[in-house]
Amino acid sequence: MATVDGRAGRPADRGKPARWRAVTVAWLSKVFALNPAGLNWPRAIALLDVALVPLVVFWAIGHEVYLLSALFALLFAVLADPGGGFGNRAAHIAGFGLAGAGMTALGFGVGGEAWGWLTLTAFVVTLACGLAVAFGVRRFVMALLLNVWLVVAFGVASGFQSNARVTSYTWAQVATWAGGTALWIAVAFLAWLVRGRHDRPQPIAELPGDTAPRKLTPQITTFAVMRAVALAGAVALAFGLNLSHGYWMPIAAIVAMKPSLGQSTLVGAQRLSGAVIGAVAAGLLLLIPASVHGLRLFAVSRGLEVVALVLFVHGVATRFVNYALYCAAIAGGVLILVDILQPTDYAAEGYRMLWTLCGVGIGLATLLLAGLVAKRRSARAAK
């Protein structure tokens, strides 16, 4: 029997749904709160101008299977650019590009192997990237970017392997990555000459520039191990069970998981929301080629590549407007380019959404477990 709230004169339990609605609305308003001051269209348009080069080149030579490597290399080279004198910038970008080329070779080389190798590789690389904070926050961020690229490369390589009509060579993917990095170095050099050979600021000024070494605390190490185990588990499920479009699971998992335990719960919620929104948008767009064939299919595929590029540009523009929208744009663009050459129908759409939700669930479970472990450690330390 319901209890009575004396102030309202009505059953108290009737007010619970209203309170939950109010809490939910308040929380969603925080997750999707906009910061107009963070909008940066000039930076996004500059990236679009440069990204059109590999897009047109691969359209012209008919090797669109290498487009994703070029776009990721270009985007990550911009993020890795530390600013300053051109010599310093070129050295840092080239070093990051070399590491990315190695990750590309690993991702596409192992991507066609047995699921055990993929699982082991995902665990080792994710653990190493999580512990890279010992070399400074900036290097930690750069390592996490390469970690994301490895998982995407697994998905791309797996998709190519299952499609007999697609031919992709690992060495060509590596060369394409190197070309994307070299393209940004060339653009930076031209801009340096035009602007009078003066030092330039960091293109993405909001990214951390701290390279001071950090101590690997037990909390940091534990969280790094948990992320590595979670991602390796997602890879094992996706590839070990040979799930249809299963690589959406580890991609969603790594997008949804916070890179460090120090990030707020709000950032974690934004990553989770962005992963789901991006996957839903990509899945719906990938239904467009399901009913077309021949020349129309070719035209629709090229159109979707443009849509993916536009999503990347919007992600760059809105990175500091709202983190959930940024994650949605990047995730949507990645998933479109990963699956654009794969057969699409309503069954495929169902699998994509299912594995996306499973990947997000893995990320959420990891965050909750990490939070419990951190609380338990804090409680023990307080005693």
N, C-alpha and C positions, 0 to 999 in steps of 0.2 A: 504494500500500500504506500502511495506517495506521501512524503512528508510535506508540510506546508511551510512556505516562506512567509513569515509574518509581515515583512515589509511590503511584499507584493500581493499578499493575500491569495496566492495560487501555488500549486505544487512546485517544489523547487526543481524537480527533475525535468520539468518542461523548459526551464531556462538553460539547461545544459546544451542542447543543440544550438541555441542562439549564441552562447558563449564560445562554443567550438567554431561556429561560423565566423564570429568576430576575430578569434585568434588566427584562423586560417587566412582570412582576408588580410589581416595585419601582416602575417608572415609573407604572404604572396606579394604584398605591396613592397616589402623589403627586398625580396628576391628579384623583383622586376623594377625596382626603383631606378629612374633614369638620372644621369648626371650630364646635362647638356654641355657643360664646359669640357667634357672629355671627348667630344666629337672632333675628329680630325680628318676632314675630307681631302685637304691637299696631300697629306701623306698617303691616303688610300688611292687617290688618282695617280700619284707618281708610281705607286706599285703597279697599278693597272697598265699604265703606259709601258712599263718594262716587261710585264708578264705577257703582253700581247706579242712580243717577239717570239718566244718559244711556241706560243699557240699557233701563230701563222706559219712558223717554220715546219712544225710537225704536221699541220694540215697540208702544206705544200708537198712534203715528201711522203705523206701517207703512212706515218708511223706514230699514230696517236697513242700507242701503248706505252710510249716513253714520256708522255706529257706530264703525268703526275710526278715523276722524279724531278723533272725540270722545274715545275712550279714549287714543289716543296723545297728544293735546293735554293731557289731564288728567295722565297719567303723566309727561310731560316737564315740565309746569308744576311738579309736585311736585319733580322733580329740579332744576329751575332756581331754586327758592325758596332765597334766600341766608340767610333768617332775619334777626333783628334787629327794628327798628321796622316797623310795618305799612306806612308810607309808602314806605320803602326797598324792602320786599318787593314791594309792589304795582307799583312802578316797574320793578323788575328782571323780574318775571314778565310784565308787560305788554309790555316790550321784547322778551323772548324769544318771547312769543306772537305779536307782530307779525312777527318774523323767520320764525316757523313758518308763519304765514298766507301769507307770500310764498312759502315753500318749497312749501306745499300748492298754491297757485295754479300754480306752476311745474311741479310733479309731475303734477297732473291735467290741466293745460293742454297740456303737451308729451307726456304719456303716450299720447295718441291720434294723435300725428304720426308721420312717417316715422322709421325707426330711426336715421338719421343725426343728427337733432336730439336724440334721446334719448342717443345716444353722446356727442355734444358737451357736452350739459348735464351728464351724469354726470361727465365728465372735469373740466370747469371747477369744478363745485361740490365734487367730492371733493378737488381740488387746493387750492381756497380753504380748505376745512375743515381740511385737513392743515397748512396754513401758519398757521392761526389761533392756533397756539401762541405766535406772536409777541406776542399780546395777553394772554398769561397762560394758565396751565394750566386754570383753570376755564372760560374762554371757549373753549378748545380742546375740552374735554369737551362743552360745550353745542353747539358747531358739529358735532361728530361725531354727536350725537343727531339733529340736523337732516339730516345726510347720510344716516343710516339711514332716516329718514322719507321722504326723496326717493325712494330706491330702492323702498321699500314702496309709495309712491304710484304709481310707474311700473307696478308689478305689478298694483295694484288697478285703475288706469285701463285697462290692457291687458285685464284679465279682464272688466271691464264692457263694453268695446268689442266683445269677441267673443261676448257674450251678449245676444241681441236682446231678451230678456225684462227686462233690467235698464236702468233709466234713472238716470243720475247727472249732476248739473250741477256744474261746477267752482266756481261762485260759492257753491253750497250746501255743498260740501266745505270751502271757506274759512270760511264762516260757522259751520259746525260746529266747526272747529278753534278759532275765536275763542270760541265758546261753551264749549268744554272748558276753555280757559285762564281765562275769566271765572268759571267754576264754582269753580275752585280759589282764585281771588282772593276770591270771596265766602265760601268756607269758612274761609280764613285770616282774613278780617275778623271773622267770627262768633266764631272761636276767640280772637282777640285781645280782643274785647269781653268774652267770658265769663271770660277769665283776667285781667281787670283792666287791660287795655291795657298790659301789660308786653311787653318785647322777648322774642321767641321764638327758640329755637335753630334751626339749619338742620335741616329735616325729615330729610334724608339726610346725617347728620353725617359719614359716611365719604367723601363726595365732596370733591375738593380745592376749597379756597376761595381759592387763590393767584391773584391777578390781576396780579402783577408781570410786566412785559414780558420776553420771552425773545429772545435773539439767534437768528436763523435761520442755523444752521450749514449747511455743504454737506451734511453727513450727513442732517440733518432735511429739507432741501429735496429731496434725492435720493429719500429714502424716500417723501415726500409725492407726488412725481411718479410713482414706481413704483406706489403704491397707486391713484392716479388712472388710470394707464394700464391696470392690471389690471382695475379695476371697469368702466372704459369698454369694455374688450375683452369682459368678460362680458355687458354690456348689448348690445353689437353682435352677439355670437353669438346671444343669446336673442331679440332682436327683429329683427335683420337676416335671420336664417334662418327667422323665424316659427315657432320651435319650440313644440310643444304643451306648455303649462305651463312654458315656457322661463324665465319671470321668477323661478322658484325658483333659477336659477343665480346671478344677481347678488345676490339676497337672501342666499343661502348664502355667497357670496364675501365680502360686506361683514361678515357676522356672524363669519366665520372669520378674517378678516385682523386682525392687531393694529393698533390705531390709531397706535401709535408704535413706533419701533425700540427704544426704551428698555425696553419691557416684556420680561419674561423669556420664555425658551423654554417654561417651564411654563405661563404664561398663554396663550401661543399654542396649546399642545396642548389646553388646556382649552376655548378658543374653538372649535377644530376639532372636538373631541369633542362639545361642546354643540350645535354646528350639525347634526351628523349625527344625534344622538339626538333633537333636537327635530323634525327633518324626518321621521324614521322614525315618531315618535309621531303627528305631524300627518297623515302619509300614511295610517297605519292608521285613525285616527279618521275621516278623510274617506271611507273606504270604506263607512262605515255608511249614508250616504244613497244608496248605489248601488242598493239593492234595495227602496227605499220610494218611494211616490208620494203625491200629494194631501195630505191633512191630516197623515198620518204624516211626510211629508217636511218639512212646515212645522214640526212639533213637533221633529223631529230637528235641523233647522237651528237652531232657537232653543236647543235643548239644547247644541249645539256652541258657540254663542256664549257660553253660560254656562261651558262647559269652558275656552274661550280666556281668559275673564276670570279664572277660577280659576288658570289657569297663570300669568297676569301677577301675580296676588297671591302665588303661591308664589315667583315669581321675585324679587319685592320682599322677601319674608320671608327667602329663602335667599341673597341677593346676596353676603353675606360669610360664608356657611357653606361653599359650594363654588362656584367660578366656573363650572365646567363645567355643573353642575346649573342655575345661573342662566341661562346661555346657552341651555340646552336648553329651559327653561320659556318664555323670551321668544320664541325662534325658533319653538317649537311653537305658541304662541298667535298669533303674527303670521301664520304660514302657514295656520292654520285659518281665520282671518278673511279673509285674502286670497282663498282658494280655496273658501270655503263655498258660493258661488253658482254654481260651475262644475260641469259634468257630471263625474261620478265613476264610474270603472270600473277594472278591473285594469290596462288599458292606460295609463290616466291615472296610476295609482299607479306603474307602471314608469317613466314619463317623469319624474314628480316625483323619484323616487329617483335616477334617472340624472343629471338636471340638478343635483340637490343635490350629488352626489358630484363632478360637474364643477366646480361653484362652489367647493366645499371644496378641490379640487385646484388651482384657480386661486389661492386664498388661500394654500395651502401653498407653491406654487411661488414666489409673490411673496415670502413670508417667507424662503425658502431663498436666493433670489437677493439679497434685501436683506442677508441675513447675510454672504453671500460678498463683496458690494461693501463692506460695513463692515469686514470682515477685511482686504481688500486695501488699503483706505484706511489702516487702522491700521498695516499692515506698511510702507506707504510712509512714513508719518509717523515710524516708528521708525528708519528708515534715516538 
